[in-house]
């Protein structure tokens, strides 16, 4: 009898442990100064908690793998770019051309920076965070989302200035992707680079 009760207890706690889904969020450079506000709004969703918050010094290799190593090759970004541009023909040459452009712009924007990363935990946390963050383009995102409230950028403006869209944060789109990103940024050879105290002081106080 004791053995059965013990096994049932283990199964219960294992089930509870497995329910703790995680998601990964990166604050992009255009979110500078808004990090605390955004984190507070996300925590108001309830039922989620922050289990890790860390500044990481990024590299080009990290950003390339972040955006292309999760099963989405460069063609994916080329097709997505063209889908927002009626004047660009969907050809294999254009797909490669604009896919390369998107990744190049992302590296220029996010590599060699010190970015805040956060790991959230909780039931259905991936969908909760994604819903609150909002759609990719801030001007078309609902006003009650992070991007809709704090972002102002549009595809039109980004194109005019020759850059990728500025939308404040990246968040994982599935539990599986979250685990891949957490490993990549925190434990792989390409991530997990924590800036020194001297670098953090320079970042916060703008010392040369």
Backbone as a ProteinNet text record, in pm:
[ID]
protein_1_A
[PRIMARY]
XXXXXXXXXXXXXXXXXXXXXXXXXXXXXXXXXXXXXXXXXXXXXXXXXXXXXXXXXXXXXXXXXXXXXXXXXXXXXXXXXXXXXXXXXXXXXXXXXXXXXXXXXXXXXXXXXXXXXXXXXXXXXXXXXXXXXXXXXXXXXXXXXXXXXXXXXXXXXXXXXXXXXXXXXXXXXXXXXXXXXXXXXXXXXXXXXXXXXXXXXXXXXXXX
[TERTIARY]
82.5	0	86.7	188.1	277.7	344.6	383.1	451.6	360.9	232.3	136.7	118.4	103.3	87.4	210.2	327.5	453.1	462.1	426.3	431.8	331.3	212.7	112.2	159.1	226.5	280.8	386.2	474.2	577.8	517	412.8	345.6	280.6	222	157.9	260.7	371.3	472.4	541.4	557.5	615.8	524.1	393.7	295.9	302	308.4	315.4	443	553.2	681	674.6	616.8	611.6	521.3	427.9	336.6	405.6	522.5	590	659.6	583.8	634.3	722.7	820.3	909.2	903.1	934	949.6	1065.4	1115.8	1238.1	1207.1	1256.5	1231.6	1361.8	1386.8	1505.1	1459.8	1515.3	1488.6	1581.5	1523.3	1602.3	1650.5	1749.2	1805.2	1703.5	1596.6	1499.7	1410.2	1425.9	1347.5	1420.9	1537.7	1618.5	1537.3	1538	1463.9	1323	1275.8	1139.1	1135.2	1251.7	1257.1	1172.4	1186.2	1113.4	963	921.1	777.9	720.9	794.7	748.2	741.2	844.4	844.5	727.6	701.2	590.2	456.6	439.4	314.5	298.7	407.9	400.6	368.2	426.1	400.2	255.9	190.6	50.2	-42.6	8.8	-72.2	-115.2	-34.1	-65.8	-32.1	4.4	34.6	169.1	251.2	385.1	486.3	610.4	716.2	845.2	934	1066.1	1160.8	1224.2	1317.7	1462.6	1483	1619.4	1613.5	1701	1712.1	1860.5	1910	2054.8	2090	2192.4	2246.6	2347.6	2336.1	2425.8	2485.8	2616.3	2686.6	2671.9	2610.3	2580.2	2693.6	2691	2785.3	2705	2770.4	2703.6	2661.5	2749.2	2718.1	2593.7	2579.3	2462.9	2335	2335.9	2215.4	2176.5	2275.9	2247	2181.9	2238.2	2182.5	2047.6	2030.1	1901	1789.2	1814.2	1708.9	1703.9	1806.5	1805.9	1822.9	1849.7	1883.1	1764.1	1647.3	1529.3	1439.2	1496.3	1417	1370.3	1399.8	1363.8	1490.4	1501.3	1620.2	1602.6	1704.4	1703.3	1589.9	1553	1442.1	1312.6	1293.3	1173.2	1161.6	1274	1271.7	1257.9	1313.4	1296.2	1150.6	1083.1	941.5	854.8	887.1	810.6	827.2	949.9	976.3	895.9	899.9	830.6	679.1	627.6	483.3	430.3	519.8	479.7	508.9	553	590.1	528.3	419.6	348.5	429.2	527.9	604.9	725	745.4	858.1	806.2	859.5	816.7	872.9	791.3	832.4	910.1	1039.9	1128.1	1234.8	1299.9	1404.4	1519.2	1549.1	1655.9	1619.5	1495.2	1450.9	1437.8	1394.1	1381.9	1516.9	1619.4	1754.3	1806	1785	1834.1	1776.9	1646.3	1583.6	1595.1	1611.2	1640.3	1775.7	1873.9	2008.3	2004.1	1922.6	1912.8	1855.8	1750.2	1686.7	1785.2	1855.1	1949.3	2065.4	2112.9	2221.3	2178.9	2056.7	2006.6	1989	1942.4	1925.8	2059.8	2162.5	2296	2350.9	2332	2379.4	2310.8	2184.5	2103.7	2124.8	2140.8	2140.9	2274.7	2368	2497.5	2590.7	2685.9	2783.5	2713.3	2607.6	2531.8	2524.3	2483.4	2454.8	2304	2239.6	2093.4	2044.1	1931.3	1869.2	1785.5	1809	1729.3	1654.5	1535.1	1452.1	1387	1386.1	1315.8	1194.9	1077.1	953.8	910.8	838.4	787.7	642.7	563.2	424.1	338.5	217.3	127	87.9	103.8	68.4	142.6	263.6	336.7	374.4	401	438.9	326.9	205.1	92.3	56.5	69	39	131.4	260.6	358	341.4	325.8	310.8	187.4	78.5	-44.3	-27	43.5	63.6	165.7	265.4	366.2	302.7	216.8	147.5	213.4	151.3	198.1	327.5	391.9	526.4	535.7	439.2	442.6	373.6	446.8	388.2	267.3	270.2	158.1	28.1	37.7	-83.6	-117.5	-34.6	-60.8	-166.3	-253.3	-353.1	-288.7	-359.5	-303.9	-280.9	-345.9	-326.4	-211.9	-133	-15.5	111	220.1	347.7	390.5	387	429.8	333.3	204.9	106.9	113.3	150	153.7	284.6	396.1	526.5	599.8	555.1	621.5	549.9	623.5	565.9	606.9	688.2	746.9	647.9	678.8	596.9	688.2	633.9	710.4	746.5	654.8	677.3	796	799.4	908.9	1040.6	1035.8	1157	1216.2	1131.4	1178.5	1241.6	1177.5	1227.3	1364.8	1391.8	1519.9	1616.8	1577.8	1666.9	1707.1	1612.5	1642.5	1527	1546.9	1438.6	1346.8	1228.6	1131.9	1176	1151.1	1185.8	1061.1	1065.7	946.2	975.2	1078.8	1104.7	1159.4	1091.4	1133.3	1116	1187.4	1163	1111.6	1010.1	965.7	944.9	964.2	954.7	813.4	805	673.2	619.5	695.4	648.8	736.2	686.6	770.1	900.4	893.2	1012.9	1114	1065.7	1154.6	1213.9	1135.4	1184	1303.1	1293.2	1403.4	1527.6	1507.7	1622.3	1689.9	1610.8	1666.5	1733.8	1675.3	1736.9	1873.5	1879.5	2008.8	2108.3	2064.9	2153.6	2213.2	2130	2175.2	2251.5	2216.1	2273.2	2378.9	2376.6	2463.2	2549.4	2516.8	2593.9	2722.3	2804.3	2930.5	2907.7	2787.7	2759.7	2698.8	2647.2	2582.3	2640	2561	2603.3	2717.8	2743.5	2853.5	2800.1	2833.2	2785.8	2887.5	2845	2939.4	2999.3	3118.8	3187	3122.1	3147.1	3094.1	3135.8	3258.4	3305.8	3220.7	3185.3	3102.3	2963	2907.9	2775.5	2774.8	2881	2891.8	2896.6	2974.8	2983.7	2848.4	2773	2643.8	2544	2538.7	2440.8	2476.2	2605.9	2647	2711.8	2718.4	2767.8	2909.8	2994.3	3134.9	3207.8	3307.3	3389.7	3502.6
-120.1	0	126.2	126.5	242.6	266.3	157	167.1	232.8	192.3	249.2	398.6	437.1	578.9	658	600	665.4	687.4	585.2	595.9	697.3	701	799.2	941	958.6	1090.5	1133.9	1040	1072	1110.8	1036.8	1067.3	1204.6	1240.3	1371.1	1483.4	1469.3	1574.6	1581.6	1468	1468.2	1540	1516.3	1584.5	1734.9	1775.3	1918.1	1980	1904.2	1954.3	1972.7	1873.7	1877.9	1990.3	2034.3	2140.7	2276.6	2287.5	2416.1	2446.1	2501.7	2540.4	2664.8	2676.7	2793.1	2865.5	2994.2	3069.3	3166.6	3211.8	3293.3	3426.8	3533.8	3668	3746.6	3813.4	3898.1	4041.3	4133.1	4275.2	4327.5	4374.2	4427.2	4568.5	4619.3	4751.2	4865.2	4860.2	4971.1	4970.3	4869.2	4865.8	4931.3	4988.4	5048.7	5148.8	5133.1	5220.9	5173.2	5074.1	5023.9	4886.2	4829.2	4691.1	4668.4	4754.9	4736.6	4747.4	4845.2	4862.1	4738.5	4688.2	4571.5	4448.2	4425.9	4310.1	4316.9	4434.7	4449.4	4417.9	4462.7	4434.4	4285	4219.2	4075.8	3997.6	4038.5	3968.8	3986	4093.9	4116	4014.7	3938.6	3835	3729.4	3711.9	3616.3	3473.2	3395.7	3254.8	3228.6	3331.5	3314.3	3382.4	3341.2	3402.4	3407	3496.8	3506.6	3416.1	3321.8	3232.6	3262.7	3349.1	3390	3522.4	3612.9	3743.4	3774.6	3787.6	3796.8	3882.1	3965.8	4040.1	3952.2	3949.8	3867.7	3952.2	3938.9	4005.9	3919	3973.5	3893.7	3896.1	3796.5	3788.6	3767.6	3785.3	3760.2	3614.5	3522.7	3380.1	3347	3408.3	3384.2	3429.8	3549.6	3602.9	3521.5	3482.1	3399.9	3268.4	3203.2	3075.7	3093.2	3203.1	3228.4	3231.9	3298.7	3317.8	3209.9	3129	3031.1	2886.8	2861.8	2727.6	2652.3	2712.5	2647.7	2586.2	2550.4	2489.8	2589.6	2716.1	2819.2	2864.4	2828.5	2870.5	3013	3063.1	3201.5	3227	3123.8	3139.7	3179.3	3129.6	3164.9	3316.6	3379.9	3525.4	3601.4	3543.8	3605.3	3605.4	3491.3	3480.3	3572.2	3579.4	3666	3812.4	3850.9	3989.3	4021.6	3932.8	3956.2	3962	3885.9	3884.6	4021	4106.5	4242.1	4346.1	4300.1	4391.7	4344.8	4406.3	4366.6	4392.7	4480.3	4517	4425	4325.1	4232.8	4096.6	4047	3919	3803.1	3701	3584.8	3488.3	3512.6	3424	3370.1	3260.3	3201.6	3299.5	3379.3	3478.2	3585.5	3632.9	3735.7	3679.7	3555.4	3492.8	3489.2	3446.1	3442.5	3583.2	3675.5	3811.7	3878.4	3870.2	3939.9	3861.2	3728.8	3651.8	3689.1	3699	3743.1	3883.5	3970.3	4109.3	4115.3	4036.7	4037	3991.1	3880	3827.3	3924.6	3985.3	4083.2	4201.6	4251	4364.1	4326.2	4203.5	4157.6	4150.9	4103.4	4096	4235.2	4325.6	4463.7	4527.2	4493.2	4554.4	4490.7	4356.8	4287.9	4227.9	4213	4153.6	4257.5	4208.7	4294.8	4395.6	4351	4434.6	4361.9	4433.9	4372.2	4378.1	4262	4255.3	4180.8	4225.5	4159.6	4041	3924.8	3806.1	3762.5	3708.8	3667.9	3533.5	3446.2	3319	3323.8	3301.9	3296.5	3150.4	3123.2	2989.4	2998	2899.5	2896.2	2818.9	2789.6	2714.5	2798.9	2741.4	2808	2940.5	2948.7	3075.5	3123.5	3031.7	3072	3152.8	3099.2	3169	3297.1	3295.7	3415.9	3531.1	3502	3606	3653	3559.9	3597.4	3683.8	3649.3	3727.6	3868.9	3881.5	4013.4	4094.8	4030.4	4102.1	4163	4088.9	4142.2	4105.5	4147.1	4111.8	4183.6	4134.7	4179.7	4329.7	4386.2	4528.2	4610.1	4694	4768.7	4854.6	4921.4	5012	4935.9	4807	4729.5	4638.3	4639.8	4557.8	4625.7	4548.9	4607.5	4695.3	4799.8	4896.1	4836.5	4726.3	4664.8	4564.6	4559.1	4471.9	4554.4	4487	4555.5	4634.2	4569.4	4637.4	4747.4	4724.9	4826.9	4948.3	4926.1	5035	5112.9	5042.1	5107.2	5121.4	5052.1	5058.9	5151.7	5203.5	5295	5260.4	5158.7	5132.1	5062	5070.9	5006.7	4949.5	4856.5	4801.9	4913.3	5005.8	5115.3	5201.1	5238.7	5321.5	5244.3	5117.5	5035.2	5023.7	5004	4995.2	5126.6	5236.3	5368.2	5395.4	5340.4	5362.5	5246.3	5148.7	5037.2	4952.1	4913.8	4833.8	4739.9	4651.8	4565.1	4642.2	4589	4655.4	4651.2	4758	4768.6	4733.6	4621.2	4579	4534.4	4593.8	4590.7	4459.1	4347.8	4222.1	4105.3	3999.6	3869.5	3775.5	3694	3590.4	3459.8	3350.6	3217.9	3191.9	3113.1	3085.2	2946.7	2867.8	2735.7	2689.7	2596	2542.9	2481	2409.8	2348.1	2454.2	2559.7	2667.4	2740.4	2754.7	2819.8	2744.8	2612.6	2533.9	2543.5	2545.8	2561.9	2696.5	2802.6	2936.6	2953.3	2896.8	2903	2836.3	2718.3	2649	2730.7	2780.8	2855.2	2977	3056.5	3182.5	3163.6	3061.1	3048.6	2939.1	2835.8	2722.7	2678.6	2719.6	2674	2754.6	2711.5	2781.9	2920.1	2946.4	3074.6	3176.9	3133.3	3224.1	3210.9	3251.6	3240.5	3332.3	3433.9	3525.6	3640.5	3639.6	3744.4	3858.3	3982.8	4094.3	4114.6	4166.5	4192.2	4311.1	4325.3	4442.1	4574.3	4580.3	4702.3	4735.7	4631.2	4653.4	4700.4	4643.3	4684.6	4829.1	4869.9	5008.9	5103.6	5066.3	5148.7	5159.7	5049.4	5049.4	5139.7	5128.8	5204.5	5352.2	5381.1	5519.9	5586.7	5511.9	5568.3	5623.6	5551.2	5591.8	5545.1	5619.7	5578.6	5488.9
0	0	0	85.1	92.5	-41.6	-109.3	-238.5	-342.6	-342.3	-438.9	-414.4	-288.3	-254.3	-296.3	-272.3	-309	-459.9	-537.8	-683.2	-735.5	-677.6	-718.3	-688	-575.2	-539.2	-639	-677.6	-775.8	-909.4	-952	-1078.3	-1073.5	-959.3	-944.3	-956.5	-884.8	-889.1	-1024.3	-1091.1	-1225.4	-1323.4	-1310.6	-1395.1	-1371.6	-1244.1	-1212.3	-1268.1	-1258.9	-1309.5	-1460.6	-1530.1	-1675.4	-1726.6	-1646.9	-1688.7	-1693.8	-1631.3	-1626.5	-1759.8	-1848.6	-1980	-1966.5	-2054.7	-2053.5	-2187.4	-2183.8	-2307.8	-2292.1	-2405.5	-2408.7	-2474.5	-2414.1	-2465.8	-2469.8	-2582.3	-2599.1	-2622.2	-2546.9	-2567.8	-2677	-2786.4	-2897.2	-2864.1	-2938.8	-2906.6	-2898.9	-2979	-2977.6	-2853.9	-2767	-2643.2	-2526.9	-2552.3	-2445.1	-2364.3	-2232.9	-2143.9	-2114.5	-2189.1	-2171.4	-2105.9	-2078.5	-2031.8	-1905.6	-1807.5	-1681.4	-1702.6	-1782.4	-1811.2	-1879.5	-1977.7	-2053	-1963.5	-1882.8	-1793.1	-1695	-1640.3	-1545.8	-1612.3	-1736.7	-1807.4	-1834.1	-1868.5	-1894.9	-1767.5	-1655.2	-1529	-1482.8	-1526.2	-1491.6	-1557.8	-1653.4	-1716.9	-1615.1	-1511.6	-1405.5	-1442.8	-1344.3	-1365.8	-1429.5	-1443.4	-1499.7	-1408.6	-1421.1	-1340	-1419.8	-1380.5	-1442.4	-1364.8	-1434.6	-1367.1	-1403.8	-1502.5	-1538.2	-1611.9	-1573.4	-1640.3	-1650	-1772.7	-1790.8	-1912.3	-1897.3	-2010.4	-2083.9	-2215.9	-2296.8	-2408.6	-2425.5	-2535.4	-2659.6	-2763.2	-2882.2	-2983.5	-3072	-3183.8	-3311.9	-3425.3	-3553.2	-3563.9	-3520.6	-3526.1	-3444.1	-3327.8	-3242.5	-3311	-3367.9	-3431.1	-3554.5	-3634.7	-3753.3	-3710.4	-3610.7	-3566.5	-3498.5	-3430.3	-3367	-3471.2	-3582.6	-3682.4	-3790.3	-3804.8	-3914.3	-3869.3	-3742.1	-3697.1	-3639	-3645.5	-3587.8	-3692.2	-3807.2	-3913.1	-4017.4	-3995.8	-4092.5	-4164	-4292	-4364.1	-4416	-4481.4	-4526.8	-4626.3	-4704.9	-4799.6	-4729.4	-4607.2	-4531.1	-4514.5	-4483.8	-4462.1	-4593.7	-4701.6	-4832.3	-4875	-4857	-4892.2	-4805.6	-4676.7	-4587	-4625.9	-4661.5	-4703.9	-4829.2	-4927.2	-5053.6	-5032.9	-4935.8	-4910.7	-4867.7	-4817.7	-4777.1	-4884.8	-5001.3	-5109.8	-5242	-5277.5	-5398.6	-5526	-5516.1	-5635.2	-5659.2	-5572.8	-5588.9	-5633.4	-5742.6	-5797.3	-5715	-5693.1	-5614.1	-5702.8	-5714.8	-5791.4	-5697.6	-5737.3	-5653.3	-5630.7	-5731.7	-5719.9	-5618	-5623	-5528.1	-5386.5	-5376.2	-5243.8	-5174.1	-5247.1	-5189.5	-5160.8	-5255.4	-5241.3	-5116.4	-5099.3	-4986.9	-4856.7	-4865.7	-4745.5	-4688.6	-4776.3	-4733.9	-4675.4	-4737	-4689.5	-4548.1	-4524.6	-4392.3	-4285.2	-4310.3	-4211.7	-4190.9	-4299.6	-4289.2	-4202.8	-4225	-4146.2	-3999.2	-3975	-3837.1	-3764.6	-3834.9	-3775.3	-3746.3	-3839.4	-3820	-3700.2	-3680.9	-3575.9	-3438.2	-3434.9	-3306	-3264.9	-3358.5	-3323.7	-3262.7	-3182.9	-3114.9	-3023.9	-2959.5	-2865.4	-2731.4	-2628.8	-2499.4	-2480.5	-2484.8	-2482.3	-2358.3	-2307.2	-2192.8	-2241.8	-2184.4	-2216.1	-2090.5	-2111.3	-1998.6	-2027.6	-1928.5	-1939.4	-1845.7	-1903.7	-1826.1	-1812	-1704.7	-1679.2	-1634.3	-1675.9	-1633.1	-1731.2	-1692.2	-1778.5	-1900.3	-2019.1	-2145.1	-2163.5	-2110.3	-2108.1	-2247.9	-2340.7	-2476.6	-2540.8	-2537.8	-2599	-2525.1	-2393.1	-2314.7	-2352.9	-2360	-2392.5	-2536.1	-2629.1	-2770.8	-2793.1	-2728.6	-2743.9	-2690.6	-2578.5	-2519.1	-2596.7	-2654.3	-2733.2	-2857.8	-2926.4	-3043.2	-3174.5	-3284.4	-3418.2	-3453.8	-3560	-3597.2	-3621.7	-3692.8	-3727.5	-3618.2	-3544.7	-3432.7	-3469.6	-3584	-3617	-3642.3	-3674.9	-3698.1	-3580.9	-3476.9	-3358.2	-3270.7	-3204.6	-3114	-3007.2	-2966.7	-2870.7	-2732.7	-2702.3	-2570.3	-2568.2	-2677.9	-2682.4	-2660.1	-2633.9	-2610.2	-2734	-2849.1	-2971.6	-3011.9	-2991.3	-3025.6	-2934.3	-2809.2	-2710.4	-2714.2	-2726.5	-2716.5	-2850.5	-2953	-3083.2	-3179.9	-3278.4	-3376.8	-3519.8	-3536.2	-3666.6	-3760.7	-3890.2	-3993.6	-4101.3	-4180	-4292.5	-4390.7	-4411.2	-4505.6	-4463.6	-4336.2	-4285.7	-4286.2	-4248.2	-4246.8	-4387	-4486.6	-4624.9	-4670.3	-4634.2	-4675.7	-4617.5	-4499.2	-4432.5	-4452.7	-4532.4	-4565.1	-4447.2	-4364.7	-4244.9	-4216	-4117	-4071.1	-3977.1	-3956.4	-3870.3	-3723.9	-3652.2	-3510.2	-3429.1	-3359.4	-3285.5	-3141.9	-3084.1	-2940.7	-2884	-2908.6	-2846.4	-2943	-2913.5	-2977.3	-2870.1	-2904.2	-2811.7	-2887.2	-2819.6	-2880.6	-2932.8	-3043.4	-3100.7	-3066.6	-2990.6	-2947.6	-2830.9	-2749.6	-2640.2	-2690.8	-2803.7	-2859.6	-2901	-2965.9	-3009.1	-2888.2	-2783.5	-2661.4	-2603.2	-2597.3	-2542.1	-2630.3	-2761.2	-2852.2	-2829	-2817.2	-2799.5	-2663.8	-2561.1	-2427.4	-2429.3	-2491.5	-2500.2	-2582.2	-2697.9	-2787	-2717.7	-2653	-2593.5	-2462	-2387.3	-2252.4	-2237.1	-2319.8	-2293.7	-2411.3	-2533.2	-2648	-2662.9	-2757.9	-2783.4	-2843.6	-2895.1	-2959.6	-2864.8	-2752.8	-2658.7	-2519.6	-2422.5	-2284.1	-2245.9	-2328.6	-2299.1	-2215.9	-2089.8	-1999.3	-1995.9	-2019.1	-2016.5	-1877.9	-1876.8	-1750.4	-1679.7	-1547.1	-1475	-1540.1	-1594.3	-1659.4	-1782.4	-1861.6	-1980.3	-1941	-1833.7	-1788.4	-1740.4	-1669.4	-1623.5	-1742	-1844.9	-1965.7	-2034.4	-2035.1	-2102.2	-2029.4	-1896.3	-1821.1	-1804.3	-1794.7	-1769	-1889.5	-2002.2	-2128.8	-2118.2	-2043.7	-2035.2	-2160.3	-2204.7	-2318	-2269.1
[MASK]
++++++++++++++++++++++++++++++++++++++++++++++++++++++++++++++++++++++++++++++++++++++++++++++++++++++++++++++++++++++++++++++++++++++++++++++++++++++++++++++++++++++++++++++++++++++++++++++++++++++++++++++++

